Amino acid sequence: MSAPEQNEIDEEALAASWGAEVAGEDGGPREERAGPDAARVLNQAEIDSLLGFDSGPAADVELSGIQKIISSGLVTYERLPMLEIVFDRLVRIMSTSLRNFTSDNVEVSIDNIVSLRFGDYLNSIPLPAMLAVFKAEEWDNYGLMVVDSAMIYSIVDVLLGGRRGTAPMRIEGRPYTTIERTLVERMIHLVLADLSQAFDPLCPVNFRFERLETNPRFAVVSRLSNAAVLAKLRVEMEDRGGRLELLLPYATLEPVREMLLQQFMGEKFGRDSIWETHLAEELWETEVELSAVIDEHWARLADVMSWRVGSRITLNATVDSPVSLRCGGVALFQGRMGRRNGRMAVRIERDVPRREGEH
C-alpha cells in the first residue's frame, strides 16, 4: 500500500471517530440531544433561590460560617436599648399630633426595629414613595424618612376632605403634584418635631427638614456599606393609612451612642437621691487621722542608714514655729502649738491651699 493511500485511510478513520462523538445514540446530532438541558427554563422556586428570596423550608436551615460571612445581610449590629424607648415615646407623641393634624382618629404602631446596611435598604424601598432627607443639627449628620404611596394618598385624601369609608384613589406611574408634595411635607415637619421631642429626655436635638426626593439614588445620606437602624411605623386612619419608615445611620447616632446603650431611662441621669443622702450621712460620721507635724528634716538615705542608737537629729522648730496639720500626707491647716487642760493642743490659724494633683 502506497503512502498516499495510507494517509487517506487515516483521515477517513479520524472523520468517522469524530462523527461518532458528535452523534448521539439515536443517530441525531449531539447538540440537539443536549439542547433541552442547556436551554431549560428555571422554575419560580429556582429563581427565588438564585436571587436570595427563598422562603421555603430550606430558608430556615442554619447557614455555615462561610455563608454567613458572604451574606452581608446577616451581619449583627450593636443593640441600642434606649433607642427602642425613644421610638415608643415617638409613637405616643405622633398619635396625638397626627390626630390634631388630620382631625381624624389616628393610630400609630411600630411594626419592627431592625439593623441593616444602608445600601440594602435603598434597594428595597417600594416605589413610588417620597424620601425626606433631614439633618440632626446638634449631631451634624443626616437621616432618612420614607413615606410610602398608601400613606401619601391617605394624607392627601384626609386633608382635602375625603369621605370616610372610601379607599383613596391611587394613580401610579405619574410624578407627584405640587399639592401632594406640600401636604406630605407638612406632615414630615410634624413627624420630625415629634422625633425631636421623643429624644428630649435623652438629649436635646433638632431634626431639620432638608429636601424631598422621589428617587432613592438622590437620597443617599450615608455610605452604602454603613450600618443603620430602621424603624417601621404603621399609621392607620380607620380604613385608610400607610407606612412611615425612619432610618438613622449608626454614624448619626454616634454622639449619643453611650446614652443609647443604657438599659433604662433613669440610668441616664446616674442619680439616686436616697443613696446620695445615705452616702453624705456616712461621710460626716467617718473618722480620719490627723498628724500634727512640728518640723521636717530631709536627709540622704546613706545618712539614714548610718543612724545608730544615740544619734541626734537637729530640728529647727521653735516655740513660735507654725505646726502643719495633715491627713494622709495632704496638708490641710496651719496653727500654733500650745497647751489646753494639761494636754498638747494646736490652734488652727489658716487653711492650706491645695496644690495641683492633690485630692
JOSULCOR-V539565 format. One record per backbone hydrogen bond with DSSP energy under -0.5 kcal/mol. NH is the residue of the N-H (numbers start at 1). CO is the residue of the C=O. Records with the same first field share a line. If there is no record, write none. Layout:
NH=CO ; CO
This chain:
6=2
7=3
8=4
9=5
10=6
11=7
12=8
13=9
14=10
15=11
16=12
17=13
18=14
19=15
20=16
21=17
22=18
23=19
24=28
27=24
30=22
33=29
34=30
35=31
36=32
38=34
39=35
40=37
47=43
48=44
49=45
50=46
51=47
52=48
53=48
54=48
59=56
60=57
61=58
68=64
69=65
70=66
71=67
72=70
74=71
75=72
81=79
82=260
83=80 ; 260
84=80 ; 81
85=81
86=82
87=83
88=84
89=85
90=86
91=87
92=88
93=89
94=90
95=91
96=92
97=93
98=94
99=95
100=96
101=97
102=98
103=99
104=99
106=104
107=236
109=234
111=109 ; 232
112=232
114=230
116=228
118=226
119=224
121=117
122=118
123=119
124=120 ; 121
125=121 ; 122
130=147
131=213
132=130 ; 145
133=131 ; 211
134=132 ; 143
135=208
136=141
137=135 ; 206
140=136
141=136
143=134
144=247
145=132
146=245
147=130
148=146 ; 243
149=128
152=148
153=149
154=150
155=151
156=152
157=153
158=154
159=155
160=156
161=158
162=157
166=163
171=169
172=170
181=177
182=178
183=179
184=180
185=181
186=182
187=183
188=184
189=185
190=186
191=187
192=188
193=189
194=190
195=191
196=192
197=193
198=194
199=195
200=196 ; 197
202=199
203=199
207=205
208=135 ; 206
210=133
211=133
213=131
216=214
218=215
219=216
221=219
226=223
228=116
229=248
230=114
231=246
232=112 ; 230
233=231 ; 244
234=109
235=233 ; 242
236=107 ; 234
237=240
239=237
240=237
242=235
244=233
245=146
246=231
247=144 ; 245
248=229 ; 246
249=142
250=227
252=249
253=249
254=250 ; 251
256=253
257=254
260=256
261=257
262=259
267=264
268=264 ; 265
269=265 ; 266
270=266
276=272
277=273
278=274
279=275
280=276
281=277
282=278
283=279
284=280
285=281
286=283
290=288
291=326
293=291 ; 324
294=292
304=300
305=301
306=302
307=304
311=308
314=312
315=313
321=318
323=335
324=293
325=323 ; 333
326=291 ; 324
327=330
330=327
331=329
332=325
333=325
334=350
335=323
336=347
337=321
338=345
340=343
343=340
345=338
347=336
348=346
349=334
350=334
352=332
353=351
358=355
